[in-house]
Amino acid sequence: MIVSVIVAAEEGGGIGYQGRVPWKLKDDLKLFKETTMGHHLIVGRKTWESIGRALPGRTMVVITRQPDYVAEGAEVAHSLSDALVLAQSRGETEAFVGGGAEIYAEALPRADRMYYTRVLARVRCDTLFPWQGELTMREIERREFPADDRNEYAFIWRVLERR
C-alpha cells in the first residue's frame, strides 16, 4: 500500500490559522477530491473537527488519543500505525494522510508520495507543515494555477515521490 501525504502550504510553510485553512482555492479542493476519492483519508482529531463531517466517497479515519472518541461517519484509530493497518486490511492501495501538523510529522518519514500544493502567497498562519525534505523526494507531476475568480491565490500542485 502506498502511503501518501496530501497538503497545501503557503510560502512560509503555514497550513492553517485558528483551526481553518486560511485561503480559498476551488481548483485545489477539486484536485483534493479527485485524488482522495475512493480511498482512506486519515486525519487527526482537530482536523476532523475543523472539517465537521465525513467527506463523501472516502473512508475517513480519525486519529485520537481519546479512548472513547466517536466520529460519526468515520473510523477511529489511536495511532497512525493503527490507521494504516486498518486501511491495508481493507485492501487499500493508497492511503492519504491529510493533517494536521502532528499527524504530518509522524507520517512524513513513512510517506511514499506527497501531493503538495504550494500557495504562492504569504498568509497569516499559526500552524506549520513540518517538512524540510525537498531533497528526499522527486517531482513526478506539476500543474500551475493562476489567481482568478476560483482561486484567491496562484498555486502550484505537485506530486512528489520518495527517491
C-alpha positions in Angstrom: 0.0 0.0 0.0 1.2 3.5 -0.9 1.3 6.0 2.0 0.6 9.5 0.7 0.6 12.9 2.4 -1.7 15.5 0.9 -1.2 19.1 2.0 -1.5 22.7 0.9 1.0 25.2 2.4 1.8 28.8 1.8 5.3 30.2 1.1 6.2 30.3 4.8 5.1 26.7 5.4 1.8 27.6 7.0 -1.1 25.3 6.7 -3.7 26.7 9.0 -4.9 29.6 11.1 -7.2 29.2 14.1 -8.2 25.7 13.0 -9.1 26.7 9.5 -7.5 26.8 6.0 -6.7 30.5 5.5 -7.3 30.6 1.7 -9.9 29.7 -0.8 -8.6 27.7 -3.8 -11.5 25.9 -5.5 -9.2 24.2 -8.1 -7.1 22.8 -5.3 -10.2 21.5 -3.5 -11.2 19.9 -6.8 -7.8 18.2 -7.1 -8.0 17.1 -3.4 -11.4 15.5 -4.0 -10.3 13.8 -7.3 -7.1 12.5 -5.7 -8.6 11.1 -2.5 -11.9 9.9 -3.8 -12.5 6.2 -3.1 -9.5 6.0 -0.7 -8.9 6.1 3.1 -8.3 9.6 4.3 -6.5 9.7 7.6 -6.7 12.9 9.7 -6.1 13.9 13.3 -9.0 14.8 15.6 -8.5 18.5 15.4 -8.5 18.4 11.6 -11.6 16.1 11.7 -13.4 18.6 13.9 -12.4 21.6 11.7 -13.9 19.7 8.7 -17.0 19.0 10.7 -18.2 15.9 8.8 -17.2 12.8 6.8 -16.2 13.7 3.3 -18.3 11.7 0.8 -16.8 8.9 -1.2 -13.9 8.4 1.2 -13.3 6.2 4.2 -12.4 8.7 6.9 -10.1 7.6 9.7 -9.7 9.9 12.7 -6.6 9.5 14.9 -7.1 10.5 18.5 -5.6 9.6 21.9 -9.1 9.8 23.5 -10.2 6.2 24.2 -14.0 6.7 23.8 -13.9 9.2 21.0 -16.8 8.9 18.5 -16.5 10.4 15.0 -19.9 10.0 13.3 -19.4 8.6 9.7 -15.7 7.8 10.3 -13.5 5.1 11.8 -11.4 5.9 14.9 -7.8 4.8 15.4 -5.5 5.6 18.2 -2.2 5.9 16.2 -1.1 6.4 12.7 0.2 2.8 12.6 -3.3 1.6 13.6 -4.9 3.8 10.9 -2.6 2.4 8.2 -3.1 -1.2 9.3 -6.9 -0.6 9.2 -6.6 0.8 5.6 -4.3 -2.0 4.4 -6.6 -4.7 6.0 -9.4 -3.4 3.8 -7.4 -3.7 0.6 -6.5 0.0 0.3 -3.9 0.6 -2.5 -3.1 4.2 -1.5 -3.9 5.7 1.9 -3.9 9.5 2.3 -2.8 11.4 5.4 -4.5 14.8 5.4 -3.2 16.5 8.6 -2.8 18.2 11.0 0.7 19.1 11.8 1.3 16.4 14.4 0.0 13.7 12.1 2.0 15.0 9.2 5.2 15.0 11.3 4.6 11.3 12.1 3.6 10.4 8.5 6.3 12.1 6.6 9.1 9.6 7.3 6.7 6.8 6.1 5.4 8.6 3.1 6.0 7.1 -0.3 4.3 10.0 -2.1 3.2 13.6 -1.4 0.6 15.7 -3.1 1.9 19.2 -2.3 0.0 22.4 -3.1 2.3 25.4 -2.8 0.2 28.5 -2.3 2.1 31.4 -3.9 1.5 33.9 -1.1 2.4 34.7 2.5 -0.7 34.2 4.6 -1.1 34.5 8.3 -0.9 31.1 9.8 -0.4 29.6 13.3 0.2 26.0 12.2 3.2 25.0 10.1 3.8 22.0 7.8 6.7 20.1 9.4 8.6 19.2 6.2 12.1 20.1 5.1 12.6 17.1 2.8 12.7 18.6 -0.7 15.9 16.6 -1.3 14.4 13.2 -0.4 11.6 13.4 -3.0 11.5 13.9 -6.7 8.7 15.7 -8.6 6.8 13.5 -11.0 3.9 15.9 -11.8 3.4 19.6 -11.7 0.5 21.9 -12.6 0.3 25.7 -12.1 -2.9 27.6 -11.4 -3.3 31.4 -11.6 -5.1 33.6 -9.1 -8.6 34.2 -10.5 -12.2 34.1 -9.6 -11.9 30.5 -8.5 -8.6 30.8 -6.6 -7.7 33.5 -4.1 -4.0 33.0 -4.8 -1.9 31.4 -7.5 -0.7 27.9 -6.6 1.4 25.0 -7.8 0.1 21.5 -7.4 3.0 19.0 -7.3 3.2 15.2 -6.9 6.4 14.1 -5.3 7.7 10.5 -4.8 10.4 9.3 -2.5 13.7 8.8 -4.2 
